[in-house]
Amino acid sequence: MSGFGLVILLIAGILFIVISTAKYKLHPFIALLLTAYAIALLSGVPIADTVKTITTGFGGILAYIGIVIVLGTIIGTILEKTGAAIAMADFVLSKIGRQRPVLAMSIIGYIVSIPVFCDSGFVILSSLKKSLIRQTGKSAVAMSVALATGLYATHTLVPPTPGPIAAAGNLHVDNLGLVILFGLVIALFAAAAGYVYAEWAGKRYRCAQDDLPKLADDEEIQALYKQIPSTLNAFLPIVVPIGLIAFASLLKLLFVGVDNLVLKCFYFIGEPVTALLIGLFFAARLLPEWSKTTLTDWIGQGVKDSGSILIITAAGGALGGVLKASGIGDYLGSVLQGMSLGILVPFIIAAALKTAQGSSTTALVVTSTILYPLLPALGLDSAIGSVLTIMAIGAGAMTVSHANDSFFWVVAEFSEMDVETAYKSQTMATLVQGLVTIVIVAILAWVLL
C-alpha cells in the first residue's frame, strides 16, 4: 500500500475508534482490537504474522506496566475507603488556612489525584467542599472548579495514575521517575490555571450549593468517617513510592556507568513495581482491621477497577505493534518532519480524541500508541523528548471535559450545577488548563531539546 493509503487507513482507524466508542458506546478494548486487526490486514502485514504482532504488543505492555497499574489502583482504593484522602485534605487546609478555601481545594485536588482517580477523588471530597462552602460562604462554583481542575491536573500528568503510566509504557520510557518529576512540576501550572479560572468563574456563575445554610463545623465529614488516619500515615502510601522511584531515577542520572551493590539495591527498591508494593504495605497500615471486608473486598475492588484500564492499555499496545509493523509510522513521520509541528502533534491528536470520546485515559493510551513510531521524525526520541511527549499527550487529554466525559457529570451533579453552568465553568476551565499546559510543555521542549 502507498504511503498516502497508509495515512488514510490510520485516519479511518482513529475515526472508527472515536465514533464506535463515543456514539455507539462500544468498549474501547473491542474498538482498539478491531482497529489493530483491520490495519494489519489492510496495510500488508503478512497474515501469518498478524496474530503474533497483536499478541506480542498486547503482552509486552502488560509485562511492562500491568502490575504497577494494579498496585496503584489498590492503594487509591484503600486511601478512599479509610478516609486518608480527607486526612490529607485537612492537612492542606491547616497550612493554607480556611480563609483561602478555593486555593486549598485546588491543592487538595492536586495531591489526592496522584493515586486516586479524579472521579473518585471528587466524590469523596465533595462533603469536605460542601462543608467549607457552608462555613466560609465562598462561591460554590469557584470551590467546585478549583477542586475538579486540581484533580484533573495530576490525573492526566503524574504516575501512578494509570493514564500517564500507560502512555509511558506505550512510548517505552524506562525512567518513570523522570515522568513523575516532570509531571509534578507541569501539573502545578495546570492546577494554577484551573485555580485562576475558578476564581474568575466564581464571580460570574452560581449553582444550587451557593444557597446552602451556614455550618459551624465539619459535622458531615464526621458522620462519614468514624476514625480518620493521621496525616503522616495518610501521606506515606503516596510519598514513599514516588520518593523511591524519583530517588532511583536521580541516582541513575548521577552515577551513569557506576556499578556497585548499594546502587543496585536503590535501583531495585526504586523500580516502580517494587516501590508501589512497598507503598501498598504502608497503605495496609491504614486498614481499620484485617478482615474479609478489608483484605478481600476492598483490595478486590481495586483489582476490579484496574481491570478495565489494563485491557484498554494492552489493546493499545496491540495497536501500537501493528502500526510499527505496517510502516505507517515511518511514512507519517517523514511527512510531519517537514511541517515543524513537533511537540504540538501529540497534543492535537490527544485533544481531538479526548473531546470526541470523553475518556482521558483512552486518549492517553491511543495517542501514545500512535506516537511511538513517530518520535524519531518529530525529534522526540530522546529520554527528555519522550517524557515531554507524555506531558503533551496529558495536556491534550485534559482538553476538554464535556458531556461525553463521566467526570463532567460527577462535577456537575455533586456540585448541583445545571448543564449550562457546568459548560461555562468546568468545560472552559479544562480548555484553559490544556492550553496553558501545552504552552509550558512547548517552552520546555524549546529549551531542553
KOLPA-679209 format. One record per residue (C-alpha): residue number from 1; residue in one letter; y, x, z. Coordinates in nm, 2 decimals, padded with zeros to 4 digits, always signed. Layout:
% residues N
NUM A Y X Z
...
***
This chain:
% residues 449
1 M +00.00 +00.00 +00.00
2 S +00.35 +00.12 -00.08
3 G +00.59 +00.22 +00.19
4 F +00.81 -00.08 +00.13
5 G +00.50 -00.30 +00.15
6 L +00.41 -00.14 +00.49
7 V +00.76 -00.23 +00.62
8 I +00.73 -00.59 +00.51
9 L +00.39 -00.60 +00.68
10 L +00.53 -00.47 +01.00
11 I +00.82 -00.72 +00.99
12 A +00.57 -01.00 +00.92
13 G +00.37 -00.89 +01.22
14 I +00.67 -00.89 +01.45
15 L +00.77 -01.23 +01.33
16 F +00.42 -01.36 +01.39
17 I +00.43 -01.23 +01.75
18 V +00.77 -01.38 +01.81
19 I +00.70 -01.72 +01.65
20 S +00.35 -01.77 +01.79
21 T +00.45 -01.68 +02.14
22 A +00.79 -01.84 +02.15
23 K +00.74 -02.16 +01.95
24 Y +00.37 -02.23 +01.97
25 K +00.32 -02.07 +02.32
26 L +00.02 -01.85 +02.21
27 H -00.06 -01.60 +02.48
28 P +00.08 -01.25 +02.39
29 F -00.26 -01.09 +02.42
30 I -00.41 -01.30 +02.13
31 A -00.09 -01.26 +01.93
32 L -00.10 -00.88 +01.96
33 L -00.47 -00.86 +01.89
34 L -00.45 -01.08 +01.58
35 T -00.15 -00.87 +01.45
36 A -00.34 -00.55 +01.51
37 Y -00.63 -00.67 +01.30
38 A -00.41 -00.81 +01.03
39 I -00.20 -00.49 +00.99
40 A -00.52 -00.27 +01.00
41 L -00.69 -00.47 +00.73
42 L -00.39 -00.52 +00.50
43 S -00.24 -00.17 +00.53
44 G -00.55 +00.01 +00.41
45 V -00.71 +00.13 +00.73
46 P -01.08 +00.16 +00.64
47 I -01.28 -00.14 +00.76
48 A -01.53 +00.09 +00.93
49 D -01.25 +00.24 +01.14
50 T -01.06 -00.08 +01.22
51 V -01.25 -00.18 +01.53
52 K -01.27 +00.17 +01.67
53 T -00.89 +00.22 +01.62
54 I -00.82 -00.10 +01.80
55 T -01.06 -00.04 +02.09
56 T -00.95 +00.32 +02.13
57 G -00.59 +00.22 +02.15
58 F -00.68 -00.06 +02.39
59 G -00.88 +00.15 +02.63
60 G -00.65 +00.45 +02.61
61 I -00.36 +00.26 +02.76
62 L -00.58 +00.11 +03.04
63 A -00.71 +00.46 +03.13
64 Y -00.36 +00.60 +03.15
65 I -00.17 +00.32 +03.33
66 G -00.41 +00.04 +03.43
67 I -00.48 +00.14 +03.80
68 V -00.11 +00.21 +03.85
69 I -00.02 -00.14 +03.74
70 V -00.28 -00.30 +03.97
71 L -00.18 -00.09 +04.27
72 G +00.19 -00.16 +04.22
73 T +00.13 -00.53 +04.19
74 I -00.08 -00.54 +04.51
75 I +00.19 -00.36 +04.70
76 G +00.45 -00.60 +04.57
77 T +00.24 -00.90 +04.68
78 I +00.20 -00.76 +05.04
79 L +00.58 -00.70 +05.06
80 E +00.63 -01.06 +04.96
81 K +00.37 -01.22 +05.19
82 T +00.47 -01.02 +05.50
83 G +00.84 -01.07 +05.48
84 A +00.90 -00.70 +05.42
85 A +01.15 -00.79 +05.14
86 I +01.35 -00.98 +05.39
87 A +01.35 -00.68 +05.63
88 M +01.49 -00.46 +05.35
89 A +01.75 -00.72 +05.27
90 D +01.86 -00.74 +05.64
91 F +01.89 -00.36 +05.65
92 V +02.12 -00.36 +05.34
93 L +02.33 -00.64 +05.49
94 S +02.37 -00.45 +05.82
95 K +02.50 -00.15 +05.62
96 I +02.72 -00.33 +05.36
97 G +02.84 -00.59 +05.60
98 R +02.84 -00.97 +05.58
99 Q +03.20 -00.96 +05.46
100 R +03.08 -00.83 +05.12
101 P +02.78 -01.06 +05.06
102 V +02.80 -01.05 +04.68
103 L +02.77 -00.67 +04.68
104 A +02.49 -00.70 +04.94
105 M +02.30 -00.94 +04.71
106 S +02.33 -00.70 +04.42
107 I +02.20 -00.40 +04.62
108 I +01.92 -00.61 +04.78
109 G +01.80 -00.72 +04.43
110 Y +01.82 -00.36 +04.31
111 I +01.59 -00.24 +04.59
112 V +01.35 -00.53 +04.61
113 S +01.26 -00.55 +04.24
114 I +01.13 -00.19 +04.22
115 P +00.79 -00.31 +04.35
116 V +00.83 -00.69 +04.33
117 F +00.85 -00.90 +04.01
118 C +01.21 -01.03 +03.97
119 D +01.09 -01.39 +03.96
120 S +00.91 -01.35 +04.29
121 G +01.20 -01.15 +04.44
122 F +01.45 -01.42 +04.36
123 V +01.22 -01.69 +04.52
124 I +01.15 -01.50 +04.84
125 L +01.52 -01.40 +04.88
126 S +01.67 -01.74 +04.79
127 S +01.66 -01.86 +05.15
128 L +01.85 -01.55 +05.26
129 K +02.10 -01.60 +04.98
130 K +02.15 -01.97 +05.08
131 S +02.19 -01.88 +05.44
132 L +02.46 -01.63 +05.36
133 I +02.64 -01.88 +05.13
134 R +02.65 -02.12 +05.43
135 Q +02.77 -01.86 +05.67
136 T +03.03 -01.69 +05.45
137 G +03.15 -01.97 +05.22
138 K +03.12 -01.73 +04.93
139 S +03.07 -01.87 +04.58
140 A +02.70 -01.97 +04.53
141 V +02.73 -01.87 +04.16
142 A +02.85 -01.52 +04.24
143 M +02.58 -01.48 +04.50
144 S +02.30 -01.60 +04.27
145 V +02.41 -01.40 +03.97
146 A +02.45 -01.08 +04.18
147 L +02.10 -01.12 +04.32
148 A +01.95 -01.20 +03.98
149 T +02.11 -00.91 +03.80
150 G +02.03 -00.67 +04.07
151 L +01.67 -00.77 +04.05
152 Y +01.68 -00.75 +03.67
153 A +01.82 -00.40 +03.66
154 T +01.52 -00.23 +03.83
155 H +01.27 -00.48 +03.69
156 T +01.33 -00.35 +03.33
157 L +01.41 +00.01 +03.40
158 V +01.22 +00.15 +03.71
159 P +00.85 +00.21 +03.76
160 P +00.63 +00.10 +03.93
161 T +00.74 -00.23 +03.78
162 P +00.47 -00.30 +03.51
163 G +00.70 -00.32 +03.21
164 P +00.85 +00.03 +03.23
165 I +00.51 +00.17 +03.32
166 A +00.35 +00.01 +03.02
167 A +00.63 +00.15 +02.80
168 A +00.58 +00.50 +02.94
169 G +00.21 +00.47 +02.86
170 N +00.27 +00.35 +02.51
171 L +00.51 +00.64 +02.44
172 H +00.27 +00.89 +02.60
173 V +00.52 +01.00 +02.86
174 D +00.33 +01.22 +03.11
175 N +00.62 +01.28 +03.35
176 L +00.65 +00.94 +03.52
177 G +00.87 +01.09 +03.79
178 L +01.14 +01.16 +03.53
179 V +01.12 +00.80 +03.42
180 I +01.17 +00.69 +03.78
181 L +01.47 +00.93 +03.83
182 F +01.65 +00.82 +03.51
183 G +01.56 +00.46 +03.57
184 L +01.71 +00.46 +03.92
185 V +02.03 +00.61 +03.81
186 I +02.08 +00.40 +03.49
187 A +01.98 +00.08 +03.68
188 L +02.28 +00.15 +03.91
189 F +02.51 +00.10 +03.61
190 A +02.32 -00.22 +03.51
191 A +02.33 -00.36 +03.86
192 A +02.70 -00.27 +03.88
193 A +02.77 -00.45 +03.56
194 G +02.59 -00.76 +03.68
195 Y +02.79 -00.74 +04.01
196 V +03.13 -00.73 +03.84
197 Y +03.03 -01.02 +03.61
198 A +02.90 -01.22 +03.91
199 E +03.23 -01.18 +04.09
200 W +03.42 -01.29 +03.78
201 A +03.18 -01.59 +03.72
202 G +03.20 -01.69 +04.08
203 K +03.57 -01.76 +04.05
204 R +03.52 -01.99 +03.75
205 Y +03.20 -02.18 +03.79
206 R +03.04 -02.39 +04.06
207 C +02.69 -02.52 +04.14
208 A +02.55 -02.76 +04.40
209 Q +02.50 -02.49 +04.66
210 D +02.87 -02.45 +04.69
211 D +02.88 -02.78 +04.88
212 L +02.62 -02.68 +05.14
213 P +02.74 -02.73 +05.51
214 K +02.82 -02.42 +05.71
215 L +02.54 -02.25 +05.91
216 A +02.57 -02.04 +06.22
217 D +02.26 -01.82 +06.19
218 D +01.96 -01.74 +05.98
219 E +01.75 -02.03 +06.10
220 E +01.59 -02.09 +05.76
221 I +01.46 -01.74 +05.74
222 Q +01.33 -01.75 +06.10
223 A +01.14 -02.07 +06.01
224 L +00.97 -01.90 +05.71
225 Y +00.86 -01.57 +05.88
226 K +00.74 -01.56 +06.24
227 Q +00.75 -01.18 +06.26
228 I +00.93 -00.97 +06.01
229 P +00.83 -00.60 +05.98
230 S +01.06 -00.32 +06.10
231 T +01.29 -00.17 +05.84
232 L +01.11 +00.16 +05.83
233 N +00.77 +00.00 +05.78
234 A +00.91 -00.23 +05.51
235 F +01.06 +00.06 +05.31
236 L +00.77 +00.31 +05.33
237 P +00.54 +00.14 +05.07
238 I +00.82 +00.19 +04.82
239 V +00.98 +00.51 +04.93
240 V +00.67 +00.71 +04.98
241 P +00.50 +00.67 +04.64
242 I +00.83 +00.70 +04.45
243 G +00.92 +01.01 +04.65
244 L +00.58 +01.17 +04.59
245 I +00.60 +01.11 +04.22
246 A +00.96 +01.23 +04.19
247 F +00.89 +01.54 +04.40
248 A +00.59 +01.64 +04.20
249 S +00.79 +01.60 +03.88
250 L +01.07 +01.82 +04.01
251 L +00.82 +02.09 +04.11
252 K +00.67 +02.08 +03.76
253 L +01.02 +02.14 +03.62
254 L +01.10 +02.42 +03.86
255 F +00.76 +02.61 +03.85
256 V +00.66 +02.60 +03.49
257 G +00.36 +02.81 +03.43
258 V +00.30 +02.88 +03.80
259 D -00.05 +02.81 +03.92
260 N -00.14 +02.81 +04.29
261 L -00.33 +02.59 +04.53
262 V -00.02 +02.45 +04.71
263 L +00.14 +02.33 +04.39
264 K -00.19 +02.18 +04.28
265 C -00.20 +01.98 +04.60
266 F +00.15 +01.85 +04.55
267 Y +00.07 +01.77 +04.19
268 F -00.24 +01.58 +04.30
269 I -00.07 +01.36 +04.55
270 G +00.22 +01.31 +04.31
271 E +00.00 +01.17 +04.04
272 P +00.11 +00.80 +04.00
273 V -00.24 +00.67 +04.08
274 T -00.27 +00.88 +04.40
275 A +00.09 +00.82 +04.51
276 L +00.06 +00.44 +04.47
277 L -00.28 +00.44 +04.66
278 I -00.10 +00.62 +04.94
279 G +00.17 +00.35 +04.92
280 L -00.09 +00.09 +04.95
281 F -00.21 +00.24 +05.28
282 F +00.15 +00.21 +05.41
283 A +00.16 -00.15 +05.28
284 A -00.16 -00.23 +05.46
285 R +00.01 -00.14 +05.79
286 L +00.24 -00.44 +05.73
287 L -00.05 -00.69 +05.74
288 P -00.03 -00.92 +06.04
289 E -00.41 -00.90 +06.07
290 W -00.71 -00.77 +05.89
291 S -00.89 -01.09 +05.78
292 K -01.02 -01.26 +05.47
293 T -00.68 -01.41 +05.41
294 T -00.50 -01.07 +05.40
295 L -00.77 -00.83 +05.27
296 T -00.92 -01.07 +05.02
297 D -00.68 -01.35 +04.93
298 W -00.35 -01.15 +04.94
299 I -00.49 -00.85 +04.76
300 G -00.69 -01.07 +04.53
301 Q -00.36 -01.24 +04.44
302 G -00.21 -00.91 +04.35
303 V -00.51 -00.82 +04.13
304 K -00.49 -01.16 +03.96
305 D -00.12 -01.12 +03.90
306 S -00.17 -00.78 +03.74
307 G -00.44 -00.91 +03.51
308 S -00.21 -01.07 +03.25
309 I +00.01 -00.76 +03.25
310 L -00.29 -00.54 +03.20
311 I -00.43 -00.72 +02.90
312 I -00.09 -00.75 +02.73
313 T -00.03 -00.38 +02.78
314 A -00.37 -00.29 +02.65
315 A -00.33 -00.52 +02.35
316 G +00.00 -00.34 +02.28
317 G -00.19 -00.01 +02.29
318 A -00.43 -00.15 +02.03
319 L -00.15 -00.25 +01.80
320 G +00.01 +00.10 +01.86
321 G -00.31 +00.27 +01.75
322 V -00.32 +00.06 +01.43
323 L +00.04 +00.13 +01.35
324 K -00.02 +00.50 +01.39
325 A -00.33 +00.49 +01.17
326 S -00.17 +00.27 +00.90
327 G +00.11 +00.52 +00.82
328 I +00.38 +00.26 +00.88
329 G +00.55 +00.48 +01.14
330 D +00.58 +00.78 +00.91
331 Y +00.74 +00.58 +00.63
332 L +00.97 +00.38 +00.85
333 G +01.07 +00.69 +01.05
334 S +01.18 +00.87 +00.73
335 V +01.39 +00.56 +00.64
336 L +01.55 +00.53 +00.98
337 Q +01.62 +00.90 +01.00
338 G +01.88 +00.87 +00.73
339 M +02.05 +00.57 +00.90
340 S +02.15 +00.77 +01.21
341 L +02.08 +00.48 +01.44
342 G +01.88 +00.70 +01.69
343 I +01.87 +00.55 +02.04
344 L +02.00 +00.22 +01.91
345 V +01.68 +00.14 +01.73
346 P +01.46 +00.07 +02.04
347 F +01.75 -00.13 +02.19
348 I +01.79 -00.35 +01.88
349 I +01.41 -00.42 +01.85
350 A +01.36 -00.49 +02.22
351 A +01.67 -00.72 +02.24
352 A +01.55 -00.92 +01.94
353 L +01.21 -00.96 +02.09
354 K +01.34 -01.05 +02.43
355 T +01.59 -01.30 +02.30
356 A +01.33 -01.46 +02.08
357 Q +01.03 -01.49 +02.30
358 G +01.17 -01.46 +02.66
359 S +00.94 -01.21 +02.83
360 S +01.09 -00.88 +02.93
361 T +00.75 -00.72 +02.98
362 T +00.63 -00.83 +02.64
363 A +00.95 -00.69 +02.48
364 L +00.89 -00.36 +02.66
365 V +00.52 -00.34 +02.56
366 V +00.56 -00.44 +02.19
367 T +00.88 -00.23 +02.13
368 S +00.73 +00.08 +02.28
369 T +00.42 +00.03 +02.07
370 I +00.62 +00.01 +01.76
371 L +00.85 +00.30 +01.85
372 Y +00.59 +00.56 +01.94
373 P +00.52 +00.67 +01.58
374 L +00.89 +00.67 +01.50
375 L +01.00 +00.91 +01.78
376 P +01.00 +01.23 +01.57
377 A +01.20 +01.08 +01.29
378 L +01.45 +00.93 +01.53
379 G +01.49 +01.27 +01.71
380 L +01.35 +01.13 +02.03
381 D +01.01 +01.30 +02.05
382 S +01.12 +01.54 +02.33
383 A +01.04 +01.47 +02.70
384 I +01.40 +01.36 +02.76
385 G +01.41 +01.17 +02.43
386 S +01.10 +00.97 +02.52
387 V +01.24 +00.88 +02.87
388 L +01.57 +00.77 +02.72
389 T +01.38 +00.56 +02.47
390 I +01.22 +00.37 +02.76
391 M +01.57 +00.32 +02.91
392 A +01.70 +00.19 +02.57
393 I +01.40 -00.05 +02.55
394 G +01.47 -00.16 +02.90
395 A +01.83 -00.23 +02.81
396 G +01.71 -00.44 +02.52
397 A +01.46 -00.62 +02.74
398 M +01.75 -00.75 +02.95
399 T +01.93 -00.89 +02.65
400 V +01.93 -01.19 +02.71
401 S +01.77 -01.42 +02.96
402 H +01.80 -01.78 +02.85
403 A +01.59 -02.10 +02.83
404 N +01.27 -01.94 +02.70
405 D +01.26 -01.70 +03.00
406 S +01.09 -01.81 +03.32
407 F +01.34 -01.60 +03.52
408 F +01.63 -01.81 +03.38
409 W +01.48 -02.13 +03.52
410 V +01.39 -01.96 +03.85
411 V +01.76 -01.86 +03.89
412 A +01.89 -02.20 +03.78
413 E +01.65 -02.41 +03.99
414 F +01.67 -02.21 +04.31
415 S +02.05 -02.19 +04.28
416 E +02.08 -02.56 +04.19
417 M +02.28 -02.48 +03.87
418 D +02.30 -02.71 +03.57
419 V +02.19 -02.56 +03.24
420 E +02.54 -02.51 +03.11
421 T +02.65 -02.32 +03.42
422 A +02.33 -02.11 +03.41
423 Y +02.40 -02.01 +03.04
424 K +02.77 -01.92 +03.13
425 S +02.67 -01.72 +03.43
426 Q +02.31 -01.59 +03.42
427 T +02.27 -01.56 +03.05
428 M +02.61 -01.40 +02.99
429 A +02.55 -01.17 +03.28
430 T +02.23 -01.03 +03.13
431 L +02.42 -00.98 +02.80
432 V +02.68 -00.77 +02.98
433 Q +02.41 -00.58 +03.16
434 G +02.22 -00.50 +02.84
435 L +02.53 -00.38 +02.66
436 V +02.66 -00.17 +02.94
437 T +02.31 -00.01 +02.99
438 I +02.27 +00.08 +02.63
439 V +02.62 +00.24 +02.63
440 I +02.52 +00.46 +02.93
441 V +02.19 +00.55 +02.76
442 A +02.37 +00.63 +02.43
443 I +02.61 +00.86 +02.62
444 L +02.32 +01.04 +02.79
445 A +02.14 +01.08 +02.46
446 W +02.46 +01.23 +02.31
447 V +02.49 +01.48 +02.60
448 L +02.12 +01.57 +02.65
449 L +01.96 +01.56 +02.31
***
